[in-house]
């Protein structure tokens, strides 16, 4: 029997983003073209290879939090500024940077996206 094990961290950050093309592509949600606020809920799953953890999940969560803060936190806005990055883009960036199996990013824990590595 083949089993895979992940450590999982969940976190949330307050942030701003926008989708510049929304007003042209989908006029019904044109407001998305302008910077707006969400609480971004993130889940990251990272492979471990034994039951004593290759990575401690408390430290993993701290690493993700620090990465987001260093890259996106704007003191004048007092939150993270993701610019024109979508949930999909943020998830892909975290998946690649932290070499995860799976990352999801949800806006206000309601709508979002997930990116995962497929194993053949």
PyMOL commands that set and color helices and strands:
alter all, ss='L'
color gray80, all
select helices_A, chain A and resi 22-25+27-33+57-72+87-98
alter helices_A, ss='H'
color red, helices_A
select strands_A, chain A and resi 5-17+36-48+73-74+79-81+102-107+111-116
alter strands_A, ss='S'
color yellow, strands_A
deselect
rebuild
show_as cartoon
